[in-house]
Amino acid sequence: MAVPKPKMDARKKKLLKKKNEMGRKRPAFKRQEWFRYGKFDDSWRKPRGKHSKLREHQDWRPPVVDVGFRGPRETRGLHPSGFTEVLVHNVADLGKLNKETEAARIGSTVGSRKRKDIVEKADELNIRVLNRGTE
């Protein structure tokens, strides 16, 4: 069975391609001094210190999250495939999806039996499932 593709005009396809390229080039923003302390994970936190070199954007420091790294507005929140992700917990939720623009993401709390039912029903309805799992 062929994998469904989203319905998009040429402009949106071009912007989605640009968004995906920007995402590949975007640096991994890490928290200031994430390497120094075990209690810090590397998830981003805004540097707020009075003498912070990172806050001052000094050249020898890693890059800081900034508006210039943002993607095109029309494609924000889209999956790299171009679909809008919709969280699904049961087979009935699939009926609410617009298969031309939305793709299903099965919730993490859904068990293997119901997951299998959701995937089978999605294949019947020609709806894309982003996390099908192993089969």
C-alpha positions as CSV (number, residue, x, y, z in Angstrom):
1,M,0.0,0.0,0.0
2,A,1.3,3.5,-0.9
3,V,2.1,5.9,1.9
4,P,-0.4,8.8,1.8
5,K,1.0,12.3,1.0
6,P,-0.5,15.5,2.3
7,K,-2.5,17.9,0.0
8,M,-0.4,21.1,-0.4
9,D,0.0,23.8,-2.9
10,A,3.4,24.5,-4.5
11,R,4.2,27.4,-2.1
12,K,3.6,25.4,1.0
13,K,5.7,22.5,-0.4
14,K,8.6,24.9,-1.0
15,L,8.2,26.4,2.6
16,L,8.1,22.8,4.1
17,K,11.3,22.0,2.2
18,K,13.0,25.1,3.5
19,K,11.8,24.3,7.1
20,N,13.3,20.8,6.9
21,E,16.6,22.1,5.6
22,M,16.7,24.8,8.4
23,G,16.0,22.1,10.9
24,R,19.0,20.0,9.7
25,K,21.3,23.1,9.9
26,R,20.0,24.3,13.3
27,P,22.5,23.8,16.1
28,A,21.7,21.8,19.2
29,F,20.9,24.5,21.7
30,K,22.2,23.4,25.1
31,R,21.8,24.9,28.5
32,Q,24.6,27.1,29.8
33,E,27.2,25.0,31.7
34,W,25.3,21.7,31.1
35,F,28.6,19.9,31.1
36,R,29.7,21.2,34.5
37,Y,27.0,19.9,36.8
38,G,25.2,16.6,37.0
39,K,22.0,18.1,38.1
40,F,21.7,20.0,34.8
41,D,20.5,18.2,31.7
42,D,21.2,19.7,28.4
43,S,17.7,21.0,27.7
44,W,17.7,24.7,26.8
45,R,17.3,27.4,29.5
46,K,17.6,31.1,28.8
47,P,20.8,32.5,30.3
48,R,19.8,35.2,32.8
49,G,23.0,36.0,34.7
50,K,24.2,39.5,35.0
51,H,27.7,38.6,33.9
52,S,26.7,35.8,31.5
53,K,28.8,35.6,28.4
54,L,26.2,33.4,26.7
55,R,23.5,36.0,27.3
56,E,25.7,38.6,25.8
57,H,26.1,36.5,22.6
58,Q,29.9,36.5,22.8
59,D,31.4,34.8,19.7
60,W,33.3,32.1,21.4
61,R,30.2,30.8,23.2
62,P,27.7,28.4,21.7
63,P,24.7,29.8,19.8
64,V,21.7,31.1,21.7
65,V,18.1,30.5,20.8
66,D,17.1,33.5,18.7
67,V,14.3,34.5,16.3
68,G,16.6,34.0,13.3
69,F,16.6,30.3,13.7
70,R,12.8,30.0,13.4
71,G,11.1,28.3,10.4
72,P,8.5,29.7,8.0
73,R,5.2,30.6,9.8
74,E,2.9,28.6,7.6
75,T,4.8,25.3,8.3
76,R,5.3,25.7,12.1
77,G,3.9,22.7,14.0
78,L,3.9,20.5,11.0
79,H,5.5,17.0,10.9
80,P,8.4,16.9,8.4
81,S,6.1,14.9,6.1
82,G,3.8,17.9,5.8
83,F,0.9,16.5,7.9
84,T,-0.5,18.0,11.1
85,E,-0.2,15.5,13.9
86,V,-3.3,14.5,15.7
87,L,-3.1,12.3,18.9
88,V,-5.3,9.2,18.6
89,H,-6.2,6.9,21.5
90,N,-8.9,4.7,19.9
91,V,-10.4,3.6,16.6
92,A,-13.3,6.1,16.9
93,D,-10.7,9.0,17.0
94,L,-9.7,8.1,13.4
95,G,-13.1,9.1,12.1
96,K,-12.5,12.7,13.2
97,L,-9.3,13.1,11.1
98,N,-9.1,14.9,7.7
99,K,-6.9,12.4,5.8
100,E,-5.7,15.0,3.3
101,T,-4.0,17.3,5.9
102,E,-3.8,15.3,9.2
103,A,-1.9,12.2,10.3
104,A,-2.5,10.1,13.3
105,R,0.0,9.7,16.2
106,I,-1.0,6.9,18.5
107,G,-0.9,7.9,22.2
108,S,1.9,6.4,24.4
109,T,-0.6,4.8,26.8
110,V,-2.3,2.7,24.1
111,G,-1.6,-1.0,24.4
112,S,-0.5,-3.4,21.6
113,R,-4.0,-4.8,20.9
114,K,-5.7,-1.5,20.5
115,R,-2.7,-0.2,18.6
116,K,-3.0,-3.0,16.1
117,D,-6.7,-2.2,15.6
118,I,-6.0,1.5,15.1
119,V,-3.3,0.7,12.5
120,E,-5.6,-1.7,10.6
121,K,-8.5,0.8,10.6
122,A,-6.1,3.6,9.4
123,D,-5.0,1.5,6.5
124,E,-8.6,0.9,5.5
125,L,-9.3,4.7,5.7
126,N,-6.0,5.5,4.0
127,I,-4.8,7.6,7.0
128,R,-1.1,8.0,7.7
129,V,0.0,6.7,11.1
130,L,3.3,8.4,12.2
131,N,4.3,5.8,14.8
132,R,3.1,2.5,13.5
133,G,5.5,0.5,15.7
134,T,7.1,-2.8,14.7
135,E,4.9,-5.3,12.9
